[in-house]
Amino acid sequence: MKSKLMSVVVAVTLGAIACKKDPPAARPAAHAAAEVTAPPNGRVAITVDGEGYHPATIRTAAGSPLTLVFTRTTDETCGQQVVFPSKHTTHDLPLNRPVEVTVTAPATGSLAFTCAMNMYQGAVVAQ
Ligand SMILES: [Cu+2]
């Protein structure tokens, strides 16, 4: 009983640390565009830092393949993994090492990706 309670406390504490997010006011002005448009079969570099994904929105032609290249640039983030909920896939993102994820843009709507705790959110949006 006691040890179960302890593990819950530890998990919650770890979660709070892992998901630490800077307030919007701290956002540097020099960040990459929040949104980009990629050609079919394009490659899009996405930086994962303490604020989330940059860019977070990638527009591309409906149904076209796209390679997302995630690079996590800080340990001050809960972005150690990127999850594609609708694909049921999770990719580890080692610090400063680009990780390629090939996706297919949906016919309509968007393909979401998130951190493991669903705090950071991005999407490939069909257009
Ligand atoms: Cu998170």
Boltz pocket constraint, residues with backbone or C-beta under 6 A from the ligand:
constraints:
  - pocket:
      binder: B
      contacts: [[A, 18], [A, 19], [A, 78], [A, 79], [A, 115], [A, 116], [A, 117], [A, 118], [A, 119], [A, 120]]
      max_distance: 6.0
